[in-house]
Amino acid sequence: MKKTLKKIYHAIKHKFRLTLAIRNWQQAKVELVSNQVKRSITEASAASAKKVLIYPSDLSTIIGALGDDAMISASLDQLKKTHPDLDVYMLCKPTSKEVVESLGYKSIAFPSLDLDAHPMFFKSLYESLSIDYLIVLGADIMDGYYGLTHPASALIAADLAAANGIKPIVLGFSFNKAPNKDLANFYKRLDQRLILNVRDDISLGRIRDFTTANSELVADVAFCLIPTTVPADVKKWIEEQKNNGNQIVGFNVHPMLLKSASEENIQNIVESAVYSIKNLSENLKVSFLLLPHDYRGKNGDSICLEPIYERIKNVSEINAFFLEGKHRASVLKAIAGMLDGVVTGRMHLAIASLGMETPTMCITYQDKFEGLYRHFSLPNKLLLSPQTMMDKDTFTKELTDFVSELSSLKSIVSSKAPTVRSLSEKNFINL
């Protein structure tokens, strides 16, 4: 009985908080317009340097996941085509101001607030800082898979920006088949001037079933990321492997393949990877480059990749290299362009690879990879479940088939890449 009453209490409290957040949001919108804070297009374009505010998908690490780095960098590259002089501000937790400033951006501390206080935070921010563009990193958070507060807050921020004459850009995001139902009350109240960019047609269908808010099909903005320079030691190793007649496969797995992965789960991932890499190395002329693409501590890729490398680095039949240190997304994209294929559990490493026309096999989590593969007309057999990956014999067979088909897959990816890049640029078509 006590547990039931507690559950009822929390449900009532949750509903009250959501109702209060929506009421405060609508009130903030009315006040922004009635106080004539809303700027005209002429006024907004008068300043020489355009002010850009970025709402990242992770307010703590900012670019701990290199997918976020890729989306931020690509977005700024696109904006600089029309506005070479940008003044970039980044929302972050108060403890992450140094991280933001080390990246060359100006930090705006976003204190820990209940959702009902977010509307006033953004109203005050927009009144005090003359912002031209708001960029919201939609990524894979806008369906509420990781919680309600962040996507609801991002929608409030974008909606109030539109009401205040700021141009909001919600970057292409994916949307899973079981969104948080409470988000419907936020989506249905969005300003009609706000366009939701959705990064694949499966997600587009889902969000149009979920809401009547304006939405358009794009490809992930990270396809626009400009690759930079491959580190000298990596380039040297790749060239040596190619001179020896080996195909080079980038390899990436991580703990987030399973929600709340246990030590046993991680050990199973490691065991299967080691077994498969050893098997392929004994039977094919193939080398493996282990590529971390996420540096977020216990959820980071090195949790799996380092023990894999420790197990294989001294095995004579195996040619392997581990990418040490932390690198920017543009560097990983450049590396991907030198590889023959990539096996990854990170969507944005897949995007970097496919963007460089490198065939990719994905180990999927959530249901967000299928739409990416549709852009390239790639077969779903290249999408493996974590359970398949942890079955070492099945994974070995799938990996062997992938390597044997790299040449034909390369042709498919190369034929579709220009169209996908054009779709990626559509994130900014409404500027």
N, C-alpha and C positions, 0 to 999 in steps of 0.2 A: 504493500500500500504506500509506504514511504517513497519507494522508487518511482511509483506511478505519479504521485503528487509532484515529485521533483521534476519529472519529465514534462508534466503539464505546465509547471511554473516556467521552465526554460523555454518551452514552445511559445507561451504567451509573451514572455520577455523578448524573444527573438522577433516575433511579429510586431510588437510595439516598436522596437528599435528600427525595423525596416520602414514602418509607417512614418515614424518621426523623420528618418533620413529622407524619404521621398517628399514629405511636407516641407522640410527645410530646403531641399533642393529647388522645389518649385517657387518657394518664397525668395530664395537667392536670385533666381532667374528674373522674377518680376522686378526686384530691386535693381538689378543690373541695367535692365532696360529703362525703367522709370527714372532712374538717376542719371540717365543719358551718359553712362559710362561707355556704352557701345560707341565704337569709333567708326567713322566713315572710311571707305576704302582709300580716299585721298589722304586722310590723316595718317592712316596706317602705313602708307607707302612713302611718307615724307622723309622718314629717317634713312640715312645712308646704310647703316648696318641693321640687318633684320634680326630681331630677337626671336630665338627659338627655345621653347620649353619642351623638354623630353620627360615623359612619364615612363620609366623603364619597367620591365616586367619583374625585376628583382631590385627592390629599393636598398638592399643590403650590399650585395656583391657587385651590383651594376653590370659588370661584364665577366663575372665568374664563369658563366655559361657563354661560350664564344658565339653562340647563336645571337645573343643580345648584342654583343660587340659587332657582329656582322650587320644586323639590322640598323643599329645606330649609325655606324660608319657609312653604310650604303645610303641611308636616308640623307645624311649631311652631304654626301657626294652629289646626290640628285638635286638637292636644294641649291648647292653652290653653282650649278649650271646656269641658274637664273639670278641668283643672289650670291656673288662671290664673297661678300663681306657678311659673315654671320656671327652673331653674339649668342653663344649656346649656354643655356641654363639646364640643370639636371635636378629633378626631384630625387631626394635620397633620405635615408634615415639619418638622424643627427650624428650617429657614430660612423657614417660612411662619407662624410664631407671630404676627408683627405683623399679617399679613393677617387672621388669625382674630380677633385682639383688636380690630382696627379695625371688625369687623362686630358687636362687642358680645358675643362668645362667649369662653369660657375655653379656652385652648389646651392640648392634651396632645400633646407632641412624640412622634412615632412614629419612632424612629431606623431607619436602614437596616439591616435584619436579613435573614438567610436565612430562608426560610419555616419551617424547623424550629425557629426561635427564637420565632416568633409566639405559639404556645400559652402559653409561660411569660410573655411580655409581657402578654397579656390576663389570665392568671390573677393575676399580681401587681397589675395595674391594678384588677381587680374586688375583690381583697382589700383594697386600700388606699383605694378610693373607692366610697362607697355609692351605686351607680347604680340608678335605678328603671327607665329605659328606654334601650335601645340602638336607634338608627335607622341602618339600613344602606341607603345609596343604591345600589339595584341597577342602575338605568338600563340601559345596553347593554353592561355589562362582565361579566355573570354567566355568559356562555357561553365566556369565555376568548378572545374575538376580539382583545383588546388585550394578552393575556398571561395566564398561569396564576396568578401570585402573588397579585394583588389579589383576584380572586374567591375563591380558596382561603382566603386570610386572612380575608376578610369572613365566609365560612361558619364558619370556626373561631371567630371573635369572637362570632357570633350563637349558635352552639351552646353555647359556654362560658357565655354570658350566661344562656341558658335553664337550664343546669345550676346556675347560681348564684342563681337566683330573680329574675333581671332579666328584664323583658319585652322580648324582641327583636322589632323590626318591620323586616322586609325589604321595603322599598318596591317597588311594582310594577315589574317589569323585563321587557325583551324577551329572547328567546332565539333565536339564529339556527339555521339548519338544519345547521350543521356545527360543533357545540361541541367544545371541547378534550376529548378522551377521558379525559385524566388527571383531569379534574374529577369524573368518575363516582365515584371512590374517596372523594371528600369529601362529595358529595351523599348517598351511601348511608349515611353514618354520622351524619347529622343527628338530633338529638333530635326525637322525635315531637311534642313541644309546639311546635316551630318551624314556622310556616306561611310558605311561600314565596308571596308575592303576585306574580302574573304579569299584565302589563298588557294582554294581548290574547289572544284564543282560539287564534290560530295558535301563539303562543309557548307557551301552556298545553299544547297537544297535543304540541309538541316536547319540553317538559321532562318530561311524563309518560311519553313514550317513552324518555327518557334516565335517569330515576330514579323510585324509589317514594317519595321524600320528599314530605311533605304540601304540596300546592299549591292555590291558589285563584285564580279569575279576578277581577281588579279592573280599573280604568282607572288611568292614570297619576295620581299624587297631585297633580301640577301643575294638574290641572283644578280643584282646590280653592283655588288661589292667588287671593287677593283683589287685584284691580287697584287701583292708586293713582291718581296724577294725571298727565295728559298735560302735558309741558313747554309753556310758553306759546307759544314760537315754532313748535313743531310744530302745536299746535292752531290757531294763526292761519293757517298755510299750508294745512292741511286744509280749514278753513272757506272760505278764498279759492277753493280748487279746486272745492269743492262749489257755491259761489255761481256759478262759471263753467260749471256743468253737467257737470263732469268726474267720472268714476269714479276712485277712488283705489286703487291696487294697491301693497301692500307688496312689496318685492323683496329677496331674500336668496340669495346664493350664496357658496361658500367653498372653500378648497383641499382639504378633507377629502372632497369628493365623489369624489376619486380617491386611492387609497392611495399615499402617497409621491409626491404630485403634483410634476411637474417644472415649470420656468418656462414651458416650451412649453404644458403642460397648462393652467396658470393663464391664459396669454395666450389660449388657445382659449376658455376660459370667458368671459373678458372680451369678446373679439371677438363671440361669439355673443350675449351679453347686450346689448351696445351696438347691434348690428344689429337685434335684436328690439324693443328699447325704441324705437328710432328709427322702425321700421316701424309699430308700433302707434300711436305718437304722431302719425304722418302720416295715419293712416286712421281712428282712433277718438278720441273725447273721453275721454282717459285720462291720469292723472298718476301718477308713480311716486315712492314713498317708500322710499329705500334704508335697510334696517334691519340693522345688525350685531347679532348675538345671541351672539357668542362673541369674547372679547377675548384669546385665548391666543396672542399673538405670531404666529409663522409659520403657525400653524393657524387663526388668527383670521379673521373674516369680512372685515375691512377690507383684507386682502391682495388680495381680488378687488373689493370694493365701492368702494374709493377710486379705483382706476384707471378703473372704469366711470363713476363720477361725474365724474371729470376730463374724460372724453371727451364727456359729454352735457350738462354744466351750462351751457354757452354756446351750445347748439344751439337756435335760436329756436323750432323746432316742438315741443321737448320741455319738459314741465313736470316738474321733478324736485327732490327735497329729500333731503339726506343727513343722517341722524341722527348728529351728532357727539358725542364724549365717551363716557363709560361710564355706563350706567344699570342700575338693578335690573330683575329680571325682571317685577316688578309694574308697572313703568312701561311696559315693552314690551307687556304684556298690555292695559293701558289704551289704548295707541296702536292696537293691533290691533282693538280694539272700535270705533274710529272709521273703519276702512277698509272698502272694498267687497269686497276680496279680497286674498289674500296668496299670493305664490309664494316658496317657501323650500326650502332644502336642510337646514335644522335642524329636527329633530323637535319640539323643545320650543317653537320659534316657531310651528310648526303647531298644537301643543297649546294654546298661548296664544290663537291665532286662532280655532280651532274652539271653544274654551271660551267665547269671546266671540261665538260664532255667526257668525263671518266665514268664508266659503268659502275653501278653501285648496288650492293645487296644490303638490305636493312633488316635488323632485328628490331621488331616493333614493340612499342608500348603505347598505351592509349590506342585509339583507332584513327590516327591522323596521317599515316603514311600512304594509305591507298590513294588519296587525292593527289599527292605529290607524284606518284607513279603514273597516274592518268595523264598528267601534263606531258609525259614522255612516251606514252603508249607502251610502257614496260609491263611485262607479265607479273602477275601477283605471286608467282612462284618465287620471286626474288624477295618477297616479304616473309620473314620467318618469325614465328612466335618465340618468346623467351623459352618456352617449354621445348620447342624444337631445337633451339640452340643448345640447351642443356642435355639433350640426348646426343651423346658424342658420336655415335655411329651415323645417325641421321644427319647431324650437322656436317660431319665429314663428307658425306655424299653430296649434300647441297653445295658445300663449298667447292668440292671437286667439279661439279657440273658448272658452277658459276665461272671458275677459272677457265674451263674448257670452252666457254661460250663468250669470252671477253671480246673477241674480234667482232662477232655479229652484233653484240650488245652495243659496242662502240658506235657502229653505224646507225643504230636506232637513236641513241642519245644525241649524236651529232646532228641528225636530221631535224630533231625537235627543238634543240637548244635556242636557235634564234627566235622562234615564236614564244618560248617561255620567257626569254629576256624581255621581249616587248610587253608581255603581260605583267612582268615585274615592274616595269616603268609606269604602268597604269596606277600604281599607288599614288602617283603625284599628278595624274592627268587633270584633276579638278582644281589645281592651284590657280 
